[in-house]
């Protein structure tokens, strides 16, 4: 798994990305959106952490998510664990989690989307020279916006950056001074002072700040989006004296969008921008909880249901799984491959290598918790690769979780297959043994011993 690194103003940052291919939102797959939202909400609580979440709609009405988590370099281990937990969502319907294996792949994901781009923060609104804050939000309107994009046949990209931050008391005091100064403005429009006061007074409760972007890819789409956003902006903010139009501009915000960094990471924010972008913990979690509603769901391309449920009882021929705490390897496989996998596990037992696999999990145990615990404690992972294994979300998430937390993976090819669902780039960095090779057994022993003793 590739981790990007940035040096900004003397601070070293690390960033890890994931692409979330959610398919349809029907049925169990809605639980996946809930799961992802909870994991992102937990991750963003790290001090100084920034979350970039990109939601893209293509012309085939497919919805895709890409997320990037950025934190100080000394929090890299926590960041890797947070991204690794995202892979557990693959147990739900219609989801594939892909982690980048190279900088080129990461950069391709966050390549600029569209010719025209719009940001909801930083327009420097003022009244008689007094800065005023604006907390216009796209996210509460996003379902409606995506429906209209589907109807019009436009592509659309929405990107939100949420940064964990504590507001400096000096900025809080300055924001409140601006409110007091507005009281001296003659004939000021009703409601403006109260609105500014509401935003300034909530700053000491803020745990994060956010900024939002919209991107589109044609003149027709830009004109449509300009009209739509202007109407929504005036409907929610017009009574507070702001301008009459929200502009989409070509060539702006390139660095913020492609680096997936919050602009606060690049330069300090003014007290007015902090007031407009501030989020309480509830507001932050509400933004992260967004998912397609039932109306939008009718317009999106449907996905196929997932029925790959685990079987807990292995054939009697399989060796006993290792449940100790000493060094061992973890076996990831598809249940239907167990007859041939068990022969390899028996060989490893003969080599004196303890192997854990998902047999004899205690009754009442939380399946995912046991898998995560054993993967975290394992010395290495054996990935038994077959066509069925590649299509198994359980196998894929185990391999991706292992890679995310730095556990080496040894691939064991059971048949000729084409790696898919993000495994091709991931597995090319690891050794792959063919079980059909005449020298498979000595090569297996050498490879496993090397990993086991490292």
C-alpha positions in Angstrom: 0.0 0.0 0.0 1.4 3.4 -1.1 1.7 6.2 1.4 2.2 9.7 0.1 4.4 12.1 2.1 4.3 15.9 2.2 6.5 18.5 3.9 4.6 21.7 4.6 5.9 24.6 6.7 8.3 22.4 8.5 5.7 19.7 9.2 6.0 16.2 7.9 2.7 14.6 6.8 1.7 11.1 5.6 -1.4 10.3 3.5 -3.0 7.0 2.7 -5.9 6.6 0.2 -8.6 4.1 -0.6 -11.1 3.7 -3.4 -14.5 2.5 -2.4 -16.5 1.0 -5.1 -20.0 0.7 -3.6 -22.1 -0.4 -6.5 -25.8 -0.2 -5.8 -27.0 1.2 -2.5 -29.9 -1.3 -2.1 -30.4 -3.8 0.6 -27.4 -4.7 2.7 -25.1 -2.4 0.7 -26.6 0.6 2.6 -25.0 -0.9 5.7 -21.7 -0.5 3.9 -22.1 3.2 3.7 -22.9 3.3 7.4 -19.8 1.2 8.1 -17.5 3.5 6.0 -19.0 6.6 7.7 -18.3 5.2 11.1 -14.7 4.3 10.3 -14.1 7.8 8.8 -15.6 9.5 11.8 -13.3 7.5 14.1 -10.2 8.2 11.9 -10.7 12.0 11.7 -10.6 12.2 15.5 -6.8 12.0 15.4 -5.2 15.4 16.2 -4.2 17.3 13.1 -5.8 14.7 10.8 -7.4 15.7 7.4 -10.0 13.7 5.5 -10.6 14.2 1.8 -13.7 12.4 0.5 -14.4 12.5 -3.2 -17.8 11.3 -4.5 -18.0 11.0 -8.3 -20.9 10.3 -10.7 -20.1 9.2 -14.2 -22.3 9.1 -17.3 -23.2 5.5 -16.7 -24.7 6.6 -13.4 -22.1 4.8 -11.3 -21.2 6.3 -8.0 -17.6 6.0 -6.7 -15.9 7.1 -3.5 -12.2 7.9 -2.9 -11.0 8.9 0.5 -7.6 10.1 1.7 -6.5 10.4 5.3 -3.6 12.7 6.1 -1.9 13.1 9.5 1.4 14.0 11.0 4.1 11.4 10.2 4.3 10.2 13.8 0.7 9.0 13.5 1.4 6.8 10.5 0.8 3.5 12.4 -2.7 4.8 13.5 -3.4 6.0 10.0 -2.6 2.6 8.5 -4.9 0.8 11.0 -7.7 3.2 10.2 -7.4 2.6 6.5 -7.0 -1.2 7.0 -10.3 -1.3 8.9 -12.0 0.1 5.9 -11.3 -3.1 4.1 -13.5 -4.9 6.6 -16.5 -3.3 4.8 -15.9 -5.8 1.9 -18.0 -8.3 3.9 -21.1 -6.3 2.9 -22.9 -6.3 -0.4 -21.5 -4.8 -3.5 -18.3 -3.2 -2.2 -14.7 -3.4 -3.3 -11.9 -1.5 -1.4 -8.8 -0.8 -3.5 -5.6 0.5 -1.9 -3.0 2.2 -4.1 0.2 0.3 -4.7 2.1 3.2 -6.2 2.3 6.9 -6.4 1.2 6.8 -10.0 -2.0 5.0 -9.0 -2.7 7.4 -6.2 -2.1 10.4 -8.4 -4.4 9.0 -11.1 -7.2 8.7 -8.6 -6.9 12.3 -7.5 -6.3 13.7 -11.0 -8.3 16.9 -11.7 -11.9 16.2 -12.4 -13.5 18.6 -14.9 -12.9 22.0 -16.4 -14.8 24.1 -13.9 -14.4 24.0 -10.1 -16.2 25.6 -7.3 -15.3 26.0 -3.6 -17.7 27.0 -0.9 -15.2 28.7 1.3 -12.9 31.7 0.9 -14.8 34.3 -1.1 -13.9 37.0 1.4 -17.4 38.4 2.0 -17.7 41.7 3.9 -20.1 44.4 4.9 -18.6 47.9 5.1 -15.2 46.4 5.3 -16.1 44.1 8.1 -15.4 40.4 7.3 -18.5 38.2 7.5 -18.7 34.4 7.6 -20.7 32.1 5.3 -21.5 28.5 6.2 -23.2 27.5 2.9 -23.0 23.7 2.6 -23.5 21.5 -0.5 -23.6 18.1 1.4 -27.2 18.5 2.7 -28.2 19.1 -0.9 -26.0 16.5 -2.5 -28.7 13.8 -3.1 -30.8 16.4 -5.0 -27.8 17.6 -7.0 -26.8 14.1 -8.0 -30.4 13.3 -9.1 -30.4 16.4 -11.3 -27.0 15.4 -12.7 -28.4 11.9 -13.6 -31.4 13.5 -15.3 -29.2 15.9 -17.3 -26.6 13.2 -18.2 -23.8 15.2 -16.6 -20.8 13.9 -14.8 -20.2 15.5 -11.4 -17.5 15.3 -8.7 -18.0 16.5 -5.1 -15.0 16.7 -2.8 -15.1 17.6 0.9 -12.1 18.2 3.1 -12.6 17.9 6.9 -9.7 18.8 9.2 -9.5 18.1 12.9 -8.5 21.3 14.6 -8.9 23.3 17.8 -9.6 27.0 17.1 -7.1 29.4 18.6 -8.7 31.6 21.3 -7.3 34.6 19.6 -9.3 33.8 16.4 -12.4 33.2 18.5 -12.1 36.6 20.1 -11.5 38.3 16.7 -14.6 36.7 15.2 -16.7 38.0 18.0 -15.2 41.5 17.6 -16.4 41.4 14.0 -19.9 40.7 15.3 -19.7 43.6 17.7 -18.5 45.9 14.9 -21.6 44.9 12.8 -23.8 46.4 15.4 -22.5 49.8 14.5 -23.4 49.5 10.8 -26.4 51.6 10.1 -29.5 50.0 8.5 -27.9 46.6 8.5 -30.3 43.9 7.1 -32.3 42.0 9.6 -30.9 38.6 10.7 -27.3 39.3 9.6 -26.0 40.0 13.0 -27.8 37.1 14.6 -26.4 34.8 11.8 -22.8 36.0 12.3 -23.2 35.7 16.1 -24.4 32.1 15.8 -21.3 31.2 13.8 -18.8 33.1 15.9 -20.1 31.9 19.2 -19.9 28.2 18.2 -16.2 28.4 17.5 -15.2 27.4 21.0 -17.2 24.1 20.4 -15.6 23.4 17.1 -13.6 20.2 16.6 -13.0 20.4 12.9 -13.3 22.7 9.9 -14.5 21.8 6.4 -14.4 23.0 2.8 -16.3 21.7 -0.2 -15.6 21.5 -3.9 -17.7 20.8 -7.0 -16.2 19.9 -10.4 -17.8 19.3 -13.8 -16.4 18.6 -17.3 -18.2 20.5 -20.0 -19.5 24.0 -20.8 -23.1 22.8 -20.7 -22.5 21.1 -17.3 -20.7 24.2 -16.0 -23.6 26.4 -16.9 -26.1 24.0 -15.4 -24.1 23.7 -12.2 -23.6 27.5 -12.0 -27.3 28.1 -12.2 -28.2 25.4 -9.7 -25.7 26.4 -7.1 -26.6 30.1 -7.4 -30.2 29.3 -6.8 -29.5 27.1 -3.8 -27.0 29.7 -2.4 -29.6 32.5 -2.7 -32.3 30.3 -1.2 -30.2 29.7 2.0 -27.9 32.7 2.2 -29.6 35.5 0.2 -31.2 37.2 3.2 -27.8 37.7 4.8 -26.5 40.1 2.2 -24.2 37.9 0.2 -23.7 38.2 -3.6 -26.2 36.9 -6.1 -24.1 34.3 -7.8 -21.8 31.5 -6.9 -19.1 31.2 -9.6 -17.4 28.2 -11.1 -14.0 29.0 -12.2 -11.6 27.0 -14.5 -8.1 26.2 -13.3 -8.6 27.0 -9.6 -8.0 24.8 -6.5 -5.8 22.4 -8.4 -3.3 21.9 -5.6 -6.0 21.4 -3.0 -8.0 18.9 -5.1 -5.0 16.8 -6.4 -3.1 16.8 -3.1 -6.3 16.1 -1.2 -5.1 18.5 1.5 -7.2 21.0 3.4 -6.3 24.6 2.5 -5.7 25.1 6.2 -2.7 22.9 5.8 -1.4 25.2 3.1 -2.1 28.6 4.7 -3.8 30.0 7.9 -7.5 30.7 7.7 -9.0 34.0 8.7 -11.4 34.2 11.7 -14.3 34.7 9.2 -13.4 31.6 7.2 -13.0 29.6 10.5 -16.5 30.7 11.6 -18.0 29.6 8.3 -16.2 26.3 8.1 -16.4 25.3 11.8 -18.0 22.0 12.7 -19.1 20.6 16.1 -18.6 16.9 16.6 -22.3 16.3 15.7 -22.0 18.4 12.6 -18.8 16.6 11.5 -20.4 13.2 12.0 -23.5 14.3 10.1 -21.5 15.3 7.1 -19.6 12.0 7.2 -22.9 10.1 7.5 -24.0 11.1 4.0 -25.2 8.3 1.7 -27.5 8.1 -1.3 -31.1 8.3 -0.3 -33.9 6.2 -1.8 -34.7 8.8 -4.4 -31.2 8.9 -5.8 -30.9 5.1 -5.5 -33.6 4.8 -8.2 -31.3 6.6 -10.7 -28.0 4.7 -9.9 -26.9 1.6 -11.8 -27.9 -1.5 -9.8 -25.2 -3.9 -8.4 -25.3 -7.6 -7.9 -26.2 -9.0 -4.4 -23.4 -10.7 -2.4 -24.1 -14.1 -1.1 -20.5 -15.3 -0.3 -21.1 -16.2 3.4 -18.5 -18.1 5.4 -18.7 -21.8 6.3 -17.3 -22.3 9.8 -16.8 -26.2 9.8 -13.8 -27.4 7.9 -13.4 -30.9 6.5 -12.0 -33.4 9.0 -8.9 -33.9 6.8 -7.7 -30.3 7.5 -5.0 -29.9 10.3 -5.9 -28.3 13.5 -5.6 -24.5 13.5 -3.0 -22.8 15.7 -4.5 -20.6 18.5 -1.4 -19.6 20.4 0.3 -16.3 20.7 3.8 -17.2 19.4 4.9 -16.5 15.9 2.6 -18.0 13.2 1.4 -17.5 9.7 -2.2 -16.7 8.6 -3.8 -18.6 5.8 -6.3 -16.7 3.6 -8.3 -18.9 1.3 -11.7 -19.7 -0.2 -13.7 -22.3 1.6 -14.3 -24.5 -1.5 -10.5 -24.7 -2.0 -9.9 -26.2 1.5 -9.3 -29.8 0.3 -6.2 -28.7 -1.6 -5.3 -25.9 0.8 -5.3 -28.4 3.7 -2.5 -30.4 2.0 -0.3 -27.3 2.0 -1.2 -26.6 5.6 -0.2 -30.1 6.6 3.1 -29.6 4.8 3.7 -26.4 6.8 2.9 -28.3 10.0 5.5 -30.9 9.0 8.0 -28.0 8.5 7.3 -26.8 12.1 5.5 -23.7 11.0 2.3 -22.9 13.0 -0.6 -21.8 10.8 -3.8 -20.1 11.8 -6.9 -20.4 9.6 -10.6 -19.7 10.2 -11.5 -23.0 11.8 -12.8 -23.6 15.3 -13.6 -19.9 16.0 -15.2 -20.0 19.5 -19.0 -19.7 19.5 -20.3 -16.2 20.1 -17.1 -14.6 18.9 -17.2 -11.6 16.6 -16.0 -12.9 13.3 -14.3 -9.8 12.1 -12.7 -9.1 15.5 -11.1 -12.6 15.5 -9.8 -12.2 11.9 -8.4 -8.8 12.6 -6.7 -9.9 15.8 -5.0 -12.9 14.2 -3.9 -10.9 11.1 -2.4 -8.3 13.4 -0.5 -10.9 15.4 0.6 -13.0 12.4 4.1 -13.0 11.2 3.1 -13.3 7.5 0.0 -14.2 5.4 -0.4 -17.0 2.9 -2.8 -16.0 0.1 -4.2 -19.1 -1.6 -5.2 -17.8 -5.0 -7.9 -19.2 -7.2 -10.7 -17.8 -9.3 -13.1 -18.4 -6.4 -10.7 -16.7 -3.9 -10.4 -13.6 -6.1 -14.1 -13.2 -6.2 -14.4 -13.7 -2.4 -14.6 -10.4 -0.6 -13.5 -12.1 2.6 -10.2 -13.2 1.0 -9.7 -9.8 -0.6 -10.2 -7.9 2.6 -7.9 -10.2 4.5 -5.1 -9.7 2.0 -5.6 -5.9 1.8 -5.8 -5.6 5.5 -2.5 -7.5 5.9 -0.8 -5.3 3.3 -2.1 -2.1 5.0 -0.6 -3.0 8.3 2.7 -4.2 6.8 2.4 -7.9 7.0 4.3 -9.7 4.2 2.1 -11.8 1.8 3.1 -15.0 0.1 0.8 -15.9 -2.8 0.2 -19.6 -3.6 -1.4 -20.0 -7.0 -3.8 -22.9 -7.1 -4.9 -22.4 -10.8 -4.4 -20.0 -13.7 -6.3 -16.9 -12.8 -6.5 -13.2 -13.7 -6.1 -11.0 -10.6 -8.9 -8.5 -10.3 -10.6 -6.2 -7.8 -7.4 -4.3 -6.9 -5.3 -7.5 -6.3 -3.2 -7.3 -9.4 -1.1 -4.3 -8.4 -1.0 -5.3 -4.8 0.2 -8.9 -5.4 2.9 -7.9 -7.9 5.0 -6.7 -5.0 5.0 -10.1 -3.3 6.3 -13.5 -4.2 3.9 -16.0 -5.9 4.4 -19.8 -5.9 2.6 -22.1 -8.2 1.4 -25.2 -6.4 1.6 -27.2 -9.7 5.4 -26.6 -10.1 7.6 -29.7 -9.6 9.8 -27.8 -7.1 6.8 -26.3 -5.2 7.5 -28.0 -1.9 11.2 -26.9 -1.4 10.3 -23.4 -2.7 7.4 -23.2 -0.2 9.6 -24.3 2.7 12.3 -21.8 1.8 9.9 -18.9 1.3 7.9 -19.5 4.4 11.0 -20.0 6.6 12.4 -16.8 5.2 9.2 -14.9 6.1 8.8 -16.7 9.4 12.3 -16.0 10.6 12.5 -12.4 9.4 
